[in-house]
Amino acid sequence: MALLNPAYKLTLGNRIVDTTDEPQASIVTELRVELDMDVPADRFLLVMGQVGSWRPQQDDEARLELGYADDDGELERVMTGAVTAVQANLQTRRVMGHGAAMTLLRSFVDTTYQAKKAGEIVRDLAEQAGVDVARTEDGINFPAYVVDGRRSFWHHLRDLADLCGFDLYIDDGGELVFERFVGGRTVHVFDYGRDILALDCHFTAPRAARVEAWGESPTGAEGEEAWGWLTKDFSGTRGQAGNGDPTLLLERPALRTAEAAQSAADALHTHLQRRGLQGKLRVLGNPAVRLGDAVRVQQAPEAEHNGTYQVRSVTHRITKAHGFVTTVGFRGI
């Protein structure tokens, strides 16, 4: 089988470098894209030689596409963002950038939402920050939800995602996604001995076998209109998931209905169970693997390593010394 030549198309500001058209056009010695659901802002790094006249500048809009020059298919877009820092010495210039999550991390507001679903709150905060939304689901219905200016939009969105059991990330087009993982938008199959360069799995016992979620109001006994009251009896507004010991307690003022408390308990219990299996696999560069996808490992010598997993992080790296490699972080489904 012939070796494929890694290729990329970089659009930074008004300059485009496409190595499929001009193989010798780029002076980039390293290109790295890091996408991670558990890290707020995705980022990219370009290391360039100090030759030629190309000088990317801070705040340049960026679009990165990766693939192979010999492949019949088109290059795959892997990230959209902006340059946030440039560092230079006599030999190299390092260009760093982040995705749209950086805008959400820099946005703050004090406001209270009444009778809104989580998805509605997410869409409103994204609109205020000027971030486009790709997909959102409704999630929990909150009688009242407070967004305070001590924390950024992103941290409030992260809290909403955790309570609802949803994924929160920026897609390759720079748009926000807030939705439940139900098996992956695309399932990528990797065979051990053919596709996989390295595989590492970690199995750990869940932090808790049982989850209890508590709110603050007596709506279970007094009706939905009592959401604004405080109570000493939480039994009517308590959610439970799982069985056994130990028990993890989740207390949030926003969980003011029995339905909201139960949804939050189910979400946290599912999260704890899925974190029991985590790992990473390294494959030849595959720009088609995205956040929101799943990977299936086959033919591994250890049978317990075979299975289908949720993609939680993706790192693409192209260097002149080692070529194009993709590392996928995953967890159980």
PAZAPA-4460 file (N, C-alpha, C; in steps of 0.05 Angstrom, whole numbers, plus 32768, in hexadecimal, padded with zeros to 4 digits):
% residues 333
    n_x    n_y    n_z   ca_x   ca_y   ca_z    c_x    c_y    c_z   seq   type   mol
   8011   7FE8   8000   8000   8000   8000   8012   8019   8000     1      M     A
   800C   802C   7FEF   801C   8044   7FED   8018   8056   8006     2      A     A
   802D   8063   800E   802B   8075   8024   801D   808F   801B     3      L     A
   800D   809A   802D   7FFE   80B3   8027   800E   80CA   8032     4      L     A
   800D   80E0   8024   801B   80F9   802D   8007   810B   803B     5      N     A
   800C   8111   8055   7FFA   8123   8064   7FF8   813E   8056     6      P     A
   7FE0   8149   8057   7FDB   8163   804A   7FC9   8174   805C     7      A     A
   7FCA   818D   8058   7FB8   819F   8068   7FB3   81B8   8058     8      Y     A
   7F9C   81C5   8060   7F95   81DF   8055   7F90   81F1   806C     9      K     A
   7FA0   8206   806E   7F9E   8219   8084   7F93   8233   807A    10      L     A
   7F7E   823D   8085   7F73   8257   807E   7F76   8269   8097    11      T     A
   7F89   827C   8096   7F8E   828E   80AC   7F8B   82AB   80A2    12      L     A
   7F77   82B9   80AB   7F72   82D4   80A0   7F6C   82D2   8083    13      G     A
   7F7B   82E1   8072   7F76   82E1   8055   7F8B   82CF   8046    14      N     A
   7F99   82BF   8055   7FAE   82AE   8049   7FA5   8290   804A    15      R     A
   7FA8   8282   8034   7FA2   8265   8032   7FBB   8256   802A    16      I     A
   7FC1   8242   8039   7FD7   8230   8032   7FCB   8214   802E    17      V     A
   7FCD   820A   8016   7FC1   81F0   800F   7FD7   81DE   8003    18      D     A
   7FE0   81CA   8013   7FF6   81BA   800A   7FED   81A5   7FF5    19      T     A
   7FD3   81A2   7FF1   7FCB   8190   7FDB   7FCF   819D   7FC0    20      T     A
   7FCE   81B7   7FBF   7FD3   81C6   7FA6   7FF1   81CC   7FA3    21      D     A
   7FFE   81D4   7FB9   801A   81DC   7FB9   8028   81CD   7FCF    22      E     A
   8032   81B5   7FCA   803F   81A5   7FDF   8055   81B3   7FEE    23      P     A
   8063   81C5   7FE1   8079   81D3   7FEE   8072   81EF   7FF9    24      Q     A
   8058   81F4   7FF9   804F   820F   8001   8052   8215   801E    25      A     A
   804F   8201   802F   804E   8207   804C   8069   8206   8059    26      S     A
   806D   8218   806C   8085   8218   807C   807F   820E   8098    27      I     A
   8068   8201   809C   8061   81F6   80B6   8070   81DC   80BC    28      V     A
   807E   81DB   80D3   808C   81C3   80DB   807C   81B2   80EE    29      T     A
   8068   81BE   80FB   8056   81AE   810D   803B   81BB   810C    30      E     A
   8026   81AA   810B   800B   81B3   810C   7FFC   81A1   8120    31      L     A
   7FF0   81AD   8134   7FE2   819D   8148   7FC6   81A9   814D    32      R     A
   7FB2   8198   814E   7F96   81A0   8154   7F8D   818F   816B    33      V     A
   7F84   819C   8181   7F7B   818E   8199   7F5E   8195   819F    34      E     A
   7F4D   8180   819E   7F31   8183   81A3   7F2A   8172   81BC    35      L     A
   7F1C   817C   81CF   7F17   816D   81E8   7EFD   8177   81F5    36      D     A
   7EEB   8165   81FA   7ED2   816C   8207   7ED6   8175   8224    37      M     A
   7EEB   816C   8231   7EF0   8171   824D   7F03   8189   8251    38      D     A
   7F0B   8196   823B   7F1C   81AE   823C   7F0C   81C4   822E    39      V     A
   7F07   81DB   823B   7EF5   81EF   822F   7EFB   81F7   8213    40      P     A
   7F14   81FF   820D   7F1A   820B   81F3   7F2C   81F9   81E3    41      A     A
   7F22   81EF   81CC   7F32   81E1   81B9   7F48   81F4   81AF    42      D     A
   7F5F   81E8   81A6   7F74   81FA   819D   7F84   81ED   8186    43      R     A
   7F92   81FE   8178   7FA5   81F5   8163   7FC0   8203   8167    44      F     A
   7FD5   81F5   815D   7FF0   8200   815E   7FFD   81FC   8143    45      L     A
   8009   8211   8138   801A   820F   8121   8036   8218   8128    46      L     A
   804A   8207   8121   8066   820F   8124   8071   8213   8108    47      V     A
   807A   822C   8102   8082   8233   80E7   809F   823C   80E7    48      M     A
   80AD   8236   80D2   80C8   8241   80CE   80C7   825E   80C8    49      G     A
   80DC   826D   80D0   80DD   828A   80CB   80E8   828F   80AF    50      Q     A
   80D8   8287   809C   80E0   828D   8080   80C7   8296   8071    51      V     A
   80CB   82A4   805B   80B4   82AE   804C   80A7   82C6   805A    52      G     A
   8091   82CE   804E   8083   82E7   8058   806A   82E2   8067    53      S     A
   8062   82C9   806A   8049   82C3   8078   804B   82C7   8096    54      W     A
   803B   82D9   80A1   803B   82E0   80BD   801F   82E1   80C8    55      R     A
   8014   82C9   80D1   7FF9   82CA   80DD   7FF8   82DD   80F5    56      P     A
   7FE2   82EB   80F8   7FDF   82FF   810D   7FC9   82F7   8121    57      Q     A
   7FCC   8301   8139   7FB7   82FD   814D   7F9C   8306   8143    58      Q     A
   7F87   82F6   8149   7F6B   82FB   8142   7F65   82F3   8125    59      D     A
   7F79   82E9   8116   7F73   82DE   80FB   7F5F   82C7   80FE    60      D     A
   7F4A   82C7   80EE   7F38   82B0   80ED   7F47   8298   80E2    61      E     A
   7F41   8280   80ED   7F50   8268   80E5   7F3D   8251   80DE    62      A     A
   7F45   8243   80CA   7F37   822B   80C1   7F4C   8216   80BA    63      R     A
   7F4B   81FE   80C6   7F5F   81EA   80C2   7F52   81D1   80B6    64      L     A
   7F5D   81C7   80A0   7F54   81AF   8092   7F6B   819C   808E    65      E     A
   7F67   8183   8094   7F7C   816F   8093   7F74   8157   8081    66      L     A
   7F88   8149   8078   7F83   8131   8068   7F9D   8127   805B    67      G     A
   7F9A   811D   8043   7FB1   8112   8034   7FB1   811C   8018    68      Y     A
   7FC9   8123   800E   7FCC   812D   7FF3   7FC5   8117   7FDE    69      A     A
   7FCA   80FE   7FE5   7FC7   80E8   7FD2   7FAA   80DD   7FD2    70      D     A
   7F9A   80E5   7FE6   7F80   80DA   7FE9   7F6D   80E7   7FD5    71      D     A
   7F5A   80D6   7FCC   7F46   80E1   7FB9   7F32   80F3   7FC6    72      D     A
   7F2E   80EF   7FE1   7F1A   8100   7FEF   7F25   811C   7FF5    73      G     A
   7F13   812D   7FFD   7F1A   8149   8003   7F25   814A   8020    74      E     A
   7F34   815F   8026   7F3D   8163   8041   7F25   8168   8053    75      L     A
   7F29   815F   806D   7F13   8161   8081   7F19   817A   8093    76      E     A
   7F04   818A   8096   7F07   81A0   80A9   7F07   8195   80C5    77      R     A
   7F1B   819D   80D5   7F1D   8193   80F1   7F19   81A9   8106    78      V     A
   7F1C   81C2   80FE   7F19   81D7   8112   7F15   81F2   8105    79      M     A
   7F04   8203   8112   7F01   821F   810A   7F04   8230   8123    80      T     A
   7F14   8245   8120   7F19   8255   8138   7F27   826F   8130    81      G     A
   7F39   8278   8142   7F48   8291   813D   7F63   8290   814A    82      A     A
   7F76   829E   813F   7F91   82A0   814B   7F8F   82B0   8165    83      V     A
   7F9A   82A6   817A   7F99   82B4   8194   7FB5   82BD   819E    84      T     A
   7FCA   82B1   8193   7FE5   82B9   819C   7FF9   82B1   8186    85      A     A
   800E   82C2   8184   8024   82BC   8171   803E   82C1   8181    86      V     A
   8050   82AD   8180   806A   82AF   818D   8080   82A9   8178    87      Q     A
   8094   82BA   8178   80A9   82B7   8163   80C5   82B9   816F    88      A     A
   80D7   82A9   8164   80F4   82AD   816A   8102   82AE   814F    89      N     A
   811C   82AB   814F   812B   82AD   8136   8127   8296   8123    90      L     A
   811F   827F   812D   811C   8267   811C   80FF   8261   8116    91      Q     A
   80ED   8264   8129   80D2   825B   8126   80BD   8270   812E    92      T     A
   80A5   826C   8125   808E   827C   812D   8078   8269   8136    93      R     A
   806F   826B   814E   8059   825A   8159   803F   826A   8158    94      R     A
   802C   825E   814B   8011   826B   8148   7FFD   825A   8156    95      V     A
   7FF0   8265   816A   7FDC   8256   817A   7FC0   8262   8177    96      M     A
   7FAC   8252   8177   7F91   825B   8174   7F7D   824A   8183    97      G     A
   7F65   8254   8187   7F50   8246   8195   7F36   8247   8186    98      H     A
   7F24   8236   818E   7F09   8235   8182   7EF6   8248   818F    99      G     A
   7EDD   8246   8188   7EC8   8259   8192   7EC4   8257   81B0   100      A     A
   7ECC   8242   81BC   7EC8   8240   81DA   7ED7   8256   81E8   101      A     A
   7EED   8261   81DB   7EFB   8277   81E8   7EE9   828F   81EB   102      M     A
   7ED8   8294   81D7   7EC5   82AA   81D9   7EB2   82A6   81F1   103      T     A
   7EA9   828E   81F5   7E97   8288   820B   7EA5   828A   8226   104      L     A
   7EBF   8284   8226   7ECF   8286   823F   7ED4   82A3   8246   105      L     A
   7ED1   82B5   8233   7ED6   82D2   8238   7EBC   82E1   823B   106      R     A
   7EA5   82D4   823C   7E8B   82E1   823E   7E7F   82DD   8259   107      S     A
   7E74   82F2   8265   7E68   82F2   8280   7E4E   8302   8280   108      F     A
   7E3C   82FA   8291   7E23   8309   8294   7E15   8301   82AE   109      V     A
   7E05   8312   82B8   7DF4   830C   82D0   7DD7   830C   82C6   110      D     A
   7DCA   82F5   82C7   7DAE   82F4   82BE   7DA0   82DB   82CB   111      T     A
   7D86   82DC   82CC   7D76   82C6   82D6   7D62   82BD   82C1   112      T     A
   7D61   82A4   82BB   7D4E   8299   82A8   7D37   828C   82B7   113      Y     A
   7D1F   8290   82AF   7D07   8284   82BC   7CF8   8273   82A7   114      Q     A
   7CF1   825B   82B0   7CE2   8248   82A0   7CEF   8243   8285   115      A     A
   7D09   823C   8285   7D18   8237   826D   7D24   821C   826D   116      K     A
   7D25   820F   8256   7D33   81F6   8253   7D51   81FB   8250   117      K     A
   7D61   81E7   8257   7D7E   81EB   8255   7D87   81F3   823A   118      A     A
   7D7B   81E7   8225   7D82   81EE   820A   7D7C   820B   8203   119      G     A
   7D67   8215   820E   7D60   8231   8208   7D74   8244   8215   120      E     A
   7D7E   823D   822D   7D92   824D   823B   7DAC   824C   822B   121      I     A
   7DB3   8234   8222   7DCC   8231   8212   7DCB   8242   81F9   122      V     A
   7DB5   8241   81EB   7DB3   8250   81D2   7DB4   826E   81D7   123      R     A
   7DA8   8277   81ED   7DA8   8294   81F3   7DC4   829E   81FA   124      D     A
   7DD2   828E   820B   7DED   8296   8212   7E00   8296   81FA   125      L     A
   7DFD   8282   81E9   7E0E   8281   81D1   7E08   8299   81BF   126      A     A
   7DEF   82A0   81BC   7DE8   82B8   81AC   7DF4   82D1   81B7   127      E     A
   7DF3   82D4   81D2   7DFF   82EC   81DE   7E1C   82ED   81D9   128      Q     A
   7E2A   82D6   81D8   7E47   82D6   81D4   7E4E   82D7   81B7   129      A     A
   7E3B   82D5   81A5   7E40   82D5   8188   7E4B   82BB   817E   130      G     A
   7E44   82A5   818B   7E4D   828A   8182   7E35   827B   8175   131      V     A
   7E3A   8271   815D   7E25   8263   814F   7E20   8247   815D   132      D     A
   7E07   823E   815A   7DFF   8224   8166   7DF9   8210   8150   133      V     A
   7E06   81F9   8152   7E00   81E4   813E   7DE8   81D3   8146   134      A     A
   7DE9   81C9   815F   7DD3   81B7   8169   7DD0   81BB   8187   135      R     A
   7DB7   81BC   8190   7DB1   81BC   81AC   7D98   81AB   81B1   136      T     A
   7D97   819E   81C8   7D7F   8190   81D2   7D74   819F   81EA   137      E     A
   7D5B   8199   81F0   7D4D   81A8   8205   7D59   81A4   8221   138      D     A
   7D5C   818B   8229   7D66   8185   8244   7D52   818C   825A   139      G     A
   7D5C   8192   8272   7D4B   8197   8289   7D3C   81B1   8287   140      I     A
   7D24   81B2   8291   7D14   81CA   8292   7D18   81D6   82AE   141      N     A
   7D24   81EE   82AF   7D2A   81FC   82C8   7D15   8211   82CF   142      F     A
   7D07   8210   82E5   7CF6   8226   82ED   7D05   8240   82EF   143      P     A
   7D1E   823E   82F9   7D2F   8256   82FA   7D4C   824D   82F8   144      A     A
   7D5C   825C   82EA   7D78   8255   82E7   7D88   826F   82E7   145      Y     A
   7D9B   8271   82F9   7DAB   828A   82FC   7DC6   8287   82EF   146      V     A
   7DCC   8299   82DE   7DE7   829C   82D2   7DF4   82B4   82DE   147      V     A
   7E0A   82B0   82ED   7E17   82C6   82FB   7E31   82CD   82ED   148      D     A
   7E39   82E6   82F0   7E50   82F1   82E2   7E6B   82E9   82EE   149      G     A
   7E6B   82D8   8303   7E84   82CF   830F   7E91   82BA   82FE   150      R     A
   7E81   82AD   82EC   7E8C   8298   82DB   7E84   829D   82BE   151      R     A
   7E93   8292   82AC   7E8F   8297   8290   7E77   8288   8285   152      S     A
   7E6F   8290   826D   7E59   8281   825F   7E60   8264   825D   153      F     A
   7E79   825E   8255   7E80   8242   8251   7E7C   8231   826A   154      W     A
   7E84   823C   8281   7E81   822C   829A   7E63   8228   82A1   155      H     A
   7E52   823C   829B   7E36   8238   82A0   7E2B   8223   828D   156      H     A
   7E33   8224   8274   7E2B   820F   8260   7E34   81F4   8268   157      L     A
   7E4C   81F2   8273   7E57   81D8   827C   7E46   81CD   8293   158      R     A
   7E3D   81DE   82A5   7E2C   81D5   82BB   7E11   81CB   82B0   159      D     A
   7E06   81D9   829D   7DED   81D0   8291   7DF0   81B5   8283   160      L     A
   7E06   81B2   8275   7E0B   8198   8267   7E0E   8181   827B   161      A     A
   7E1C   8186   8291   7E20   8171   82A5   7E05   8169   82B2   162      D     A
   7DF4   817D   82B9   7DDB   8177   82C5   7DC8   8167   82B2   163      L     A
   7DCA   816D   8298   7DB9   8160   8285   7DC5   8146   827A   164      C     A
   7DDF   8141   827F   7DEC   812A   8274   7DF2   812D   8256   165      G     A
   7DF7   8146   824E   7DFC   814C   8232   7E1A   8150   822D   166      F     A
   7E22   814D   8214   7E3D   8156   820B   7E3C   8173   8204   167      D     A
   7E52   8181   8209   7E55   819D   8202   7E70   81A1   81F4   168      L     A
   7E70   81AA   81DB   7E89   81AE   81CD   7E84   81C0   81B5   169      Y     A
   7E9A   81C9   81A9   7E99   81D9   8190   7EA1   81C6   8179   170      I     A
   7E91   81C6   8164   7E96   81B3   814E   7EAB   81BF   813B   171      D     A
   7EB1   81B1   8125   7EC7   81B9   8113   7EC0   81D3   8104   172      D     A
   7EA6   81DA   8104   7E9E   81F3   80F7   7E9D   820B   8109   173      G     A
   7EA6   8207   8123   7EA6   821C   8136   7E8B   8222   8143   174      G     A
   7E79   820E   8142   7E5E   8211   814D   7E5A   8200   8165   175      E     A
   7E48   8209   8177   7E44   81FC   8191   7E31   81E4   818E   176      L     A
   7E38   81CE   819D   7E27   81B6   819E   7E20   81B1   81BB   177      V     A
   7E06   81AC   81C0   7DFD   81A6   81DB   7DE8   8190   81D8   178      F     A
   7DF0   8177   81DB   7DDE   8161   81D6   7DE7   8148   81E5   179      E     A
   7DD5   8135   81E7   7DDA   811B   81F4   7DE9   8108   81E1   180      R     A
   7DFC   80FA   81EB   7E0A   80E6   81DA   7DFA   80CC   81DA   181      F     A
   7DF3   80C3   81C2   7DE2   80AC   81BF   7DEE   8097   81AC   182      V     A
   7E08   8097   81AA   7E15   8082   819A   7E28   808C   8185   183      G     A
   7E29   80A7   8182   7E3D   80B2   816F   7E31   80B9   8154   184      G     A
   7E36   80D1   814A   7E2C   80D8   8130   7E3A   80C8   811A   185      R     A
   7E53   80BF   811E   7E61   80AD   810C   7E71   809A   811E   186      T     A
   7E72   8081   8116   7E81   806D   8124   7E9A   8065   8113   187      V     A
   7EB2   806A   811D   7ECA   8064   810E   7ED5   8049   8118   188      H     A
   7EDB   8037   8106   7EE4   801C   810D   7F02   801B   8109   189      V     A
   7F10   8012   811F   7F2D   800F   811E   7F35   7FF3   8126   190      F     A
   7F44   7FE5   8115   7F4D   7FCA   811A   7F69   7FCA   8126   191      D     A
   7F6C   7FBB   813B   7F87   7FB8   8147   7F99   7FA9   8133   192      Y     A
   7FB1   7FB2   812F   7FC4   7FA6   811D   7FC2   7FB1   8101   193      G     A
   7FAE   7FC1   80FB   7FAB   7FCD   80E1   7FAA   7FEC   80E3   194      R     A
   7F98   7FF6   80F4   7F93   8013   80F6   7FA0   801F   810F   195      D     A
   7FA2   800F   8124   7FA9   801A   813E   7FC7   8019   8143   196      I     A
   7FD3   8030   8149   7FEF   8031   814F   7FF4   802D   816D   197      L     A
   7FE2   8036   817E   7FE5   8032   819B   7FC9   8033   81A7   198      A     A
   7FC5   8023   81BD   7FAB   8022   81CA   7FB0   8020   81E8   199      L     A
   7FA2   8030   81F7   7FA5   8031   8214   7F89   8033   8221   200      D     A
   7F82   8020   8232   7F68   8021   8240   7F6B   8021   825E   201      C     A
   7F5A   802F   826C   7F5B   8030   8289   7F3F   8028   8293   202      H     A
   7F3E   8015   82A5   7F25   800C   82B1   7F26   8013   82CF   203      F     A
   7F13   8023   82D8   7F11   802B   82F4   7EF5   8027   82FF   204      T     A
   7EF3   8023   8319   7ED9   8020   8325   7ECB   803B   8326   205      A     A
   7EB1   803C   8321   7EA3   8056   8322   7EA6   8063   833E   206      P     A
   7EA6   807D   833E   7EA9   808C   8357   7E93   8087   836A   207      R     A
   7E7B   8081   8360   7E64   807B   8371   7E52   8068   8362   208      A     A
   7E44   8057   8372   7E31   8044   8366   7E15   8050   8364   209      A     A
   7E10   8065   8375   7DF5   8070   8377   7DF7   808F   8378   210      R     A
   7DE4   809C   836B   7DE4   80BA   836B   7DCA   80C4   8376   211      V     A
   7DCB   80D8   8387   7DB3   80E6   8390   7DB7   8104   8389   212      E     A
   7DA2   810F   837C   7DA3   812B   8374   7D8D   813A   8384   213      A     A
   7D95   8151   838F   7D83   8160   83A1   7D7F   817D   8397   214      W     A
   7D67   8187   8399   7D61   81A2   8393   7D5B   81B2   83AD   215      G     A
   7D4C   81C8   83AA   7D47   81D8   83C2   7D29   81DE   83C7   216      E     A
   7D18   81D6   83B4   7CFC   81DF   83B7   7CEA   81C7   83BC   217      S     A
   7CD1   81CC   83C7   7CBE   81B6   83CD   7CAB   81B0   83B6   218      P     A
   7CB3   81B2   839D   7CA1   81B0   8387   7C94   8194   8386   219      T     A
   7CA2   817F   8390   7C97   8164   838F   7C7E   8162   839F   220      G     A
   7C7C   8170   83B5   7C65   816F   83C7   7C51   8186   83C3   221      A     A
   7C5C   819D   83BB   7C4B   81B5   83BA   7C44   81BE   839E   222      E     A
   7C4E   81B1   838A   7C48   81B8   836E   7C5D   81C9   8361   223      G     A
   7C5C   81CC   8347   7C70   81DA   8337   7C73   81F7   833F   224      E     A
   7C5D   8204   8348   7C5E   8220   834F   7C6E   8226   8368   225      E     A
   7C76   8211   8376   7C85   8215   838F   7CA4   8214   838A   226      A     A
   7CAC   8216   8371   7CC9   8214   836B   7CD9   8229   8379   227      W     A
   7CCE   8240   837F   7CDD   8256   838C   7CDF   8253   83AA   228      G     A
   7CD1   823F   83B6   7CD2   823C   83D3   7CEB   822C   83DB   229      W     A
   7CF3   822F   83F4   7D07   821E   8400   7CF9   8209   8411   230      L     A
   7D07   81F3   8416   7CFA   81DD   8425   7D0D   81CF   8437   231      T     A
   7D03   81C2   844C   7D13   81B0   845D   7D10   8193   8455   232      K     A
   7CFC   818D   8445   7CF6   8172   843D   7CFC   816F   841F   233      D     A
   7D12   8162   8419   7D1B   8160   83FD   7D11   8146   83EF   234      F     A
   7D02   8136   83FD   7CFB   811C   83F3   7CEB   811E   83D8   235      S     A
   7CDC   8133   83D5   7CCC   8136   83BD   7CDB   8141   83A5   236      G     A
   7CF3   814A   83AA   7D03   8156   8395   7D1F   8149   8394   237      T     A
   7D1F   812F   8397   7D38   8121   8397   7D39   810D   8380   238      R     A
   7D4F   810C   8372   7D53   80F9   835C   7D67   80E4   8365   239      G     A
   7D62   80CB   835C   7D74   80B5   8363   7D7A   80A4   834B   240      Q     A
   7D93   809A   8349   7D9A   8089   8333   7DB0   8075   833D   241      A     A
   7DAD   805C   8334   7DC1   8048   833C   7DBA   803B   8357   242      G     A
   7DCA   8027   835E   7DC6   8018   8377   7DE1   8012   8383   243      N     A
   7DE0   800F   839E   7DF9   8007   83AC   7E07   801F   83B9   244      G     A
   7E1F   8019   83C3   7E30   802D   83D0   7E4A   802F   83C1   245      D     A
   7E58   8046   83C3   7E4F   805F   83D1   7E3B   806F   83C1   246      P     A
   7E2F   8083   83CF   7E1C   8095   83C3   7E28   80B0   83BF   247      T     A
   7E25   80BC   83A8   7E2F   80D7   83A2   7E17   80EA   83A3   248      L     A
   7E19   80FF   83B2   7E04   8113   83B5   7E09   812A   83A2   249      L     A
   7DF5   8132   8393   7DF6   8149   8381   7DE2   815D   838A   250      L     A
   7DEB   8175   8393   7DD8   8189   839C   7DDD   81A2   838B   251      E     A
   7DC7   81AB   837D   7DC8   81C3   836D   7DAF   81D3   8371   252      R     A
   7DB1   81ED   8377   7D9A   81FD   837B   7D87   81FE   8363   253      P     A
   7D92   81FA   834B   7D81   81FC   8333   7D6E   81E4   8330   254      A     A
   7D73   81CE   833E   7D63   81B6   833C   7D4A   81B9   834E   255      L     A
   7D36   81C8   8344   7D1F   81CF   8355   7D06   81BF   834F   256      R     A
   7D09   81AB   833F   7CF2   8199   833A   7CFC   817C   833C   257      T     A
   7CEA   816A   8342   7CF1   814D   8343   7CFC   8143   8329   258      A     A
   7CF0   814D   8313   7CF9   8144   82F8   7D15   814D   82F3   259      E     A
   7D1C   8166   82FA   7D37   8170   82F6   7D4B   8161   8307   260      A     A
   7D44   815B   8320   7D56   814C   8331   7D5B   8130   8327   261      A     A
   7D46   8123   831D   7D49   8108   8312   7D5A   8108   82F9   262      Q     A
   7D56   811C   82E8   7D67   811D   82CF   7D84   8121   82D6   263      S     A
   7D8A   8132   82EA   7DA5   8137   82F2   7DB2   811E   82FE   264      A     A
   7DA2   8110   830E   7DAC   80F7   831B   7DB3   80E2   8305   265      A     A
   7DA1   80DF   82F2   7DA6   80CC   82DC   7DBF   80D4   82CC   266      D     A
   7DC2   80EE   82C7   7DD9   80F8   82B7   7DF3   80F2   82C5   267      A     A
   7DF4   80F8   82DF   7E0D   80F4   82EE   7E13   80D7   82F1   268      L     A
   7DFF   80C6   82F6   7E04   80A9   82F8   7E0F   809E   82DE   269      H     A
   7E04   80A6   82C7   7E0E   809D   82AD   7E2B   80A7   82A9   270      T     A
   7E31   80BF   82B0   7E4C   80CA   82AD   7E60   80B9   82BD   271      H     A
   7E59   80B3   82D6   7E6B   80A3   82E7   7E6F   8087   82DB   272      L     A
   7E5B   807B   82D0   7E5E   8060   82C5   7E6F   8061   82AC   273      Q     A
   7E6C   8075   829B   7E7B   8077   8282   7E99   807D   8288   274      R     A
   7E9F   808B   829D   7EBA   8091   82A3   7EC9   8079   82AE   275      R     A
   7EBC   8063   82B2   7EC9   804B   82BC   7EDC   803F   82A7   276      G     A
   7ED8   8046   828E   7EEB   803D   8279   7EF3   8055   8269   277      L     A
   7F0D   805B   8269   7F18   8071   8259   7F31   8068   824B   278      Q     A
   7F38   8075   8236   7F50   806C   8228   7F57   807F   8211   279      G     A
   7F6D   8078   8203   7F76   8087   81EC   7F7F   8073   81D7   280      K     A
   7F7B   807A   81BE   7F87   806A   81A8   7F93   807D   8194   281      L     A
   7FA9   8074   8189   7FB8   8084   8175   7FB7   8075   815A   282      R     A
   7FB0   8084   8146   7FAD   8079   812B   7FBB   808B   8117   283      V     A
   7FBF   8081   80FF   7FC8   8093   80E9   7FB4   80A9   80E6   284      L     A
   7FBE   80C0   80DE   7FAD   80D8   80DD   7F91   80D3   80D1   285      G     A
   7F7D   80DA   80E1   7F61   80D6   80D8   7F50   80EE   80DF   286      N     A
   7F4F   8102   80CD   7F41   811B   80D3   7F23   8118   80D4   287      P     A
   7F18   8100   80CC   7EFB   80FC   80CD   7EF1   80F7   80E9   288      A     A
   7F02   80F1   80FC   7EFA   80EB   8118   7EF4   8106   8125   289      V     A
   7EDC   8109   8130   7ED4   8122   813C   7EC7   811E   8157   290      R     A
   7EC7   8133   8167   7EB7   8133   8180   7E9A   812D   8179   291      L     A
   7E8D   811D   8189   7E71   8115   8183   7E70   80FA   8174   292      G     A
   7E87   80EF   816C   7E88   80D5   815F   7E8D   80BF   8173   293      D     A
   7E8F   80A6   8168   7E96   808F   8178   7EAC   8080   8169   294      A     A
   7EBB   8070   8177   7ECF   805F   816B   7ECA   8042   8174   295      V     A
   7ECF   802F   8161   7ECC   8013   8167   7EE8   8006   8164   296      R     A
   7EF1   7FF9   8179   7F0B   7FEB   8179   7F06   7FCE   8174   297      V     A
   7F14   7FC2   8161   7F10   7FA6   815A   7F2C   7F98   8159   298      Q     A
   7F2C   7F7E   815D   7F43   7F6D   815A   7F59   7F72   816F   299      Q     A
   7F53   7F80   8185   7F67   7F84   8199   7F6E   7F6A   81A7   300      A     A
   7F87   7F66   81AE   7F8F   7F4C   81BB   7F82   7F48   81D6   301      P     A
   7F7C   7F5E   81E5   7F6D   7F5D   81FE   7F4F   7F61   81F7   302      E     A
   7F3F   7F4D   81FB   7F23   7F4E   81F3   7F14   7F65   8200   303      A     A
   7F1C   7F6C   8218   7F0D   7F81   8226   7F12   7F9D   821A   304      E     A
   7F26   7F9F   8208   7F2B   7FB8   81FB   7F1A   7FBD   81E2   305      H     A
   7F0E   7FA7   81D8   7EFD   7FAA   81C1   7EE2   7FB5   81C9   306      N     A
   7ED7   7FC6   81B9   7EBD   7FD1   81BF   7EB9   7FEC   81B1   307      G     A
   7EA2   7FF9   81B7   7E9C   8013   81AB   7E9C   8028   81C1   308      T     A
   7EA9   803F   81BC   7EAE   8053   81D0   7EA7   806F   81C6   309      Y     A
   7EA2   8081   81D8   7E9C   809D   81D1   7EB6   80AC   81CE   310      Q     A
   7EB8   80BB   81B9   7ECF   80CD   81B5   7ECD   80E5   81C7   311      V     A
   7EE1   80E9   81D8   7EE1   8100   81EA   7EF6   8115   81E3   312      R     A
   7F0B   810D   81D5   7F1F   8120   81CC   7F2C   8116   81B3   313      S     A
   7F36   8129   81A3   7F44   8122   818A   7F5C   8135   8187   314      V     A
   7F73   812A   8183   7F8B   813A   817E   7F97   8131   8163   315      T     A
   7F99   8144   8150   7FA6   813F   8137   7FC2   814D   8137   316      H     A
   7FD6   813E   812E   7FF1   814A   812E   8000   8142   8114   317      R     A
   800A   8156   8107   801A   8152   80EF   8035   815E   80F3   318      I     A
   804A   814E   80F0   8065   8158   80F2   8075   814D   80DA   319      T     A
   808B   815B   80D4   809C   8151   80BE   80AA   8137   80C6   320      K     A
   80AF   8134   80E0   80BE   811C   80E9   80AC   8103   80EC   321      A     A
   8093   8107   80F5   8082   80F0   80FB   8069   80EE   80EB   322      H     A
   8064   8100   80D8   804D   80FE   80C7   8033   8106   80D6   323      G     A
   801D   80FA   80CE   8002   8101   80D7   7FF7   80EB   80E9   324      F     A
   7FF2   80F3   8103   7FE8   80E0   8116   7FD0   80EC   8125   325      V     A
   7FBC   80DC   812A   7FA4   80E4   8139   7FA2   80D4   8153   326      T     A
   7F9E   80E2   8169   7F9A   80D5   8183   7F7E   80DA   818C   327      T     A
   7F6F   80C5   8193   7F53   80C7   819B   7F50   80BF   81B8   328      V     A
   7F46   80D1   81C8   7F3F   80CA   81E4   7F22   80C1   81E5   329      G     A
   7F1C   80AB   81F4   7F01   80A1   81F4   7EF9   8098   8210   330      F     A
   7EDF   8093   8213   7ED5   8087   822C   7EBE   8074   8225   331      R     A
   7EB6   8064   8238   7EA1   8051   8234   7E86   805D   822D   332      G     A
   7E75   804D   8221   7E5A   8056   821B   7E46   8048   822D   333      I     A
***
